[in-house]
Amino acid sequence: MKHLTRFFLLILITGGFSYMLDTPLKEGLISTLYNVSGIMFSIGLGLIVSFNLSGIRNREYIKEIRKNIANIRDIFISYFIISTLIYITYSYIEVIDFRYKSFYIKLDGSVFACALLLFSIVYFTINFLSIQKLNDEIFDRITEEQEQK
């Protein structure tokens, strides 16, 4: 949950400052970024679902790995759902106004959506690397245990 909170704060700050810059984005950029995000989400979820635990004998280790994989899967899904909702929202609302008493912020929807999609792409990439590292560690541990026998 703290990941999502940080995620939203970063995007809100980026979107708020972007409106001051008055920088229009190319129309197809958001759509392209969403497509890339969707492809990366699909690949990442495929890696997670097909993660191979065969060869591991230690039950506690298996439980810990499954817990970590489930956590990564849940975060992947939640970031993609948020990206999808932002993409759909951007399609209908180009400028977002937040007002609360004397507090007022105006967000450029295109930069907000762009920042969110770029962040999710970076997040998916980092998790690809984490999954690969975990796979390598499992392989090394299995090899080490087999050599000890």
Helices and strands as residue ranges (DSSP letters): H 2-21, H 27-49, H 59-92, E 95-100, E 103-108, H 109-148
